[in-house]
Amino acid sequence: MSDERLRELERRWKETGAGEDETAYLLERVRVGNLFLFSFGYQSSDDFANDLDAEGSECVWIEAEDSDAALAWGKEVAVHYCAHHFPEQGDRRPGDYAEWIERDPTSVTWAVTARLPYCRVGDYPDWERAGGRG
């Protein structure tokens, strides 16, 4: 599919506002490689303070030139997420948690319909407006 196909899918989605059109547009952006689903783990402040072996996870869409750029920025987004949701922990994620670009088509398809937060490299998501935790 070409850039023309991508523009057509975007136009259709903006015209109809239909969820299935948005899904088709976002999946095409993932396919052409300018939109990436970044996933990361974290530990809540309560679990960390109580030394519980529990880990949560979150996902965010990142618009980037390539997956390396999305992964690098995603690591910054993960720190920002934890600072936003767990300010008492400061500007860090305690421990060593997984972070990756999701490539499983089922996960990507789910994420398109889940209204996950979105950002471009260099910007942070608006966690309060996100469809997930906020």
C-alpha positions as CSV (number, residue, x, y, z in Angstrom):
1,M,0.0,0.0,0.0
2,S,1.2,3.5,-0.8
3,D,1.1,6.8,0.9
4,E,-2.0,7.4,-1.2
5,R,-3.7,4.4,0.5
6,L,-2.7,5.8,3.9
7,R,-4.1,9.2,3.1
8,E,-7.3,7.6,1.8
9,L,-7.8,5.6,5.0
10,E,-7.2,8.7,7.1
11,R,-9.6,10.7,5.0
12,R,-12.3,8.0,5.4
13,W,-11.8,7.8,9.2
14,K,-12.0,11.6,9.6
15,E,-15.0,11.8,7.4
16,T,-17.0,9.0,9.1
17,G,-15.5,9.0,12.6
18,A,-16.3,5.2,12.6
19,G,-14.3,3.0,14.8
20,E,-13.6,0.5,12.1
21,D,-12.2,3.2,9.8
22,E,-10.0,4.4,12.6
23,T,-8.8,0.8,13.2
24,A,-8.0,0.4,9.5
25,Y,-6.1,3.7,9.4
26,L,-4.0,2.9,12.5
27,L,-3.3,-0.6,11.5
28,E,-2.0,0.7,8.2
29,R,0.2,3.2,10.0
30,V,1.7,0.3,12.0
31,R,2.2,-1.6,8.8
32,V,4.0,1.2,7.0
33,G,6.2,1.7,10.1
34,N,5.5,5.2,11.4
35,L,3.4,4.2,14.4
36,F,4.6,1.9,17.1
37,L,3.0,0.3,20.2
38,F,5.4,0.7,23.1
39,S,4.8,-1.5,26.2
40,F,6.5,-1.3,29.5
41,G,6.3,-2.6,33.0
42,Y,6.4,-0.7,36.3
43,Q,5.8,-1.2,40.0
44,S,3.3,0.8,41.9
45,S,4.5,2.8,44.9
46,D,2.5,0.6,47.3
47,D,3.9,-2.6,45.9
48,F,7.4,-1.2,45.8
49,A,7.2,0.1,49.4
50,N,5.8,-3.2,50.6
51,D,8.5,-5.2,48.7
52,L,5.8,-7.1,46.8
53,D,6.7,-9.0,43.7
54,A,4.1,-7.4,41.5
55,E,4.4,-5.6,38.2
56,G,1.8,-3.6,36.2
57,S,2.1,-2.8,32.5
58,E,1.0,0.0,30.3
59,C,1.1,0.7,26.5
60,V,1.3,3.9,24.5
61,W,1.3,4.6,20.8
62,I,4.4,6.4,19.6
63,E,4.8,8.1,16.3
64,A,8.4,7.8,15.2
65,E,10.7,7.4,12.2
66,D,11.6,3.8,13.1
67,S,11.2,1.3,15.9
68,D,14.6,2.2,17.4
69,A,13.5,5.8,17.9
70,A,10.1,4.7,19.3
71,L,11.9,2.4,21.8
72,A,14.3,5.0,22.9
73,W,11.5,7.6,23.4
74,G,9.3,5.0,25.0
75,K,11.8,4.5,27.8
76,E,11.5,8.3,28.5
77,V,7.7,8.0,28.4
78,A,7.8,5.1,30.9
79,V,9.8,7.3,33.3
80,H,7.3,10.1,32.8
81,Y,4.4,7.8,33.4
82,C,5.7,6.7,36.7
83,A,6.5,10.2,37.7
84,H,3.0,11.2,36.9
85,H,1.2,8.3,38.6
86,F,3.7,7.7,41.4
87,P,5.2,11.1,42.2
88,E,6.5,10.0,45.6
89,Q,9.0,7.7,43.7
90,G,10.6,10.7,41.9
91,D,11.7,10.7,38.3
92,R,12.6,7.0,38.0
93,R,11.1,3.6,37.7
94,P,12.3,1.4,40.6
95,G,13.7,-1.9,39.6
96,D,14.4,-3.4,36.3
97,Y,11.3,-3.8,34.1
98,A,10.6,-4.9,30.6
99,E,10.0,-2.5,27.8
100,W,9.5,-3.4,24.2
101,I,7.8,-2.5,20.9
102,E,4.8,-4.8,20.4
103,R,4.9,-6.7,17.2
104,D,2.2,-9.3,17.8
105,P,-0.7,-8.5,15.4
106,T,-3.3,-9.5,17.9
107,S,-1.9,-7.1,20.5
108,V,-1.7,-4.3,18.0
109,T,-5.3,-4.8,16.9
110,W,-6.5,-4.8,20.5
111,A,-4.5,-1.6,21.2
112,V,-6.1,0.2,18.2
113,T,-9.6,-0.3,19.8
114,A,-8.4,0.3,23.4
115,R,-8.0,4.1,23.0
116,L,-4.5,4.1,24.4
117,P,-2.5,7.2,24.9
118,Y,-0.6,8.6,21.9
119,C,2.5,10.8,21.5
120,R,5.2,11.7,19.0
121,V,8.9,11.4,19.8
122,G,9.8,14.4,21.9
123,D,6.3,14.8,23.4
124,Y,4.6,13.0,26.3
125,P,1.1,11.6,26.2
126,D,-1.7,13.3,28.0
127,W,-2.3,10.6,30.6
128,E,-5.5,12.3,31.9
129,R,-7.1,12.1,28.5
130,A,-6.0,8.6,27.7
131,G,-8.6,5.9,27.5
132,G,-6.8,3.6,29.9
133,R,-5.4,4.6,33.3
134,G,-5.3,8.3,33.8
